[in-house]
Structure formats: C-alpha cells, structure tokens
C-alpha cells in the first residue's frame, strides 16, 4: 500500500472511528492482498509509511469475497468485477485476506 493511501486510511480511521471503516481490497495477487490486509490491521510491515507501528485493526475484505459480492449491485458486479472473478485465483485471495482479518481485525462487518 503506497504512502498516500496509508495516510488516507489512517485519516479516515481517526475521523470516523475504526468501527465505522471497512477496507475493501482489489489486489490481484494473494501475497499483495495479504500485505495490504496486514497494513490496515497490524500496521505497515515495511515500516515505511504512516501506518508503521500503527495497529488499526480495521475490518478488511477482498472485493471477491462472497460478502462483498452479495452486497454489490448485480449489474455493476457483472460490468466491473465478474471478469476478474474468472481469471484470478479467488480462493487464494480470499484465504489470504480472511485469515488476516480473522487473526487481527478488531472490528466486524
């Protein structure tokens, strides 16, 4: 997660409260998704950004998780996301993010 987005997430959590934030990731690779999920739950593992050492514990999902699909407008899902569902390793993406969420999120959806 780049430094600018880390600051945006931190600012939103401070402004609205972590209990009111859900981070939805769209990373195409499981390793990246896991690092992004770690950043918004435990803090930046590279210690380079504004979330270094800042365990926000935010609720985090990958956009391809069933809960996100159920919440989405079906027409928009088909238009914007369904193609990615066919070409990406959905199970690996979901596993990476859901494990990080289960282990480190303080807040629930």
Secondary structure, DSSP 4 states (H G I P E B T S, - for coil): --HHHHHHHHHHHHHH-GGG-EEEE--SSHHHHHHHHHHHHT--TTS-STTTT-----EEEETTSHHHHHHS-HHHHHHHTHHHHHHS-HHHHHHHHHHHHHHH-S---
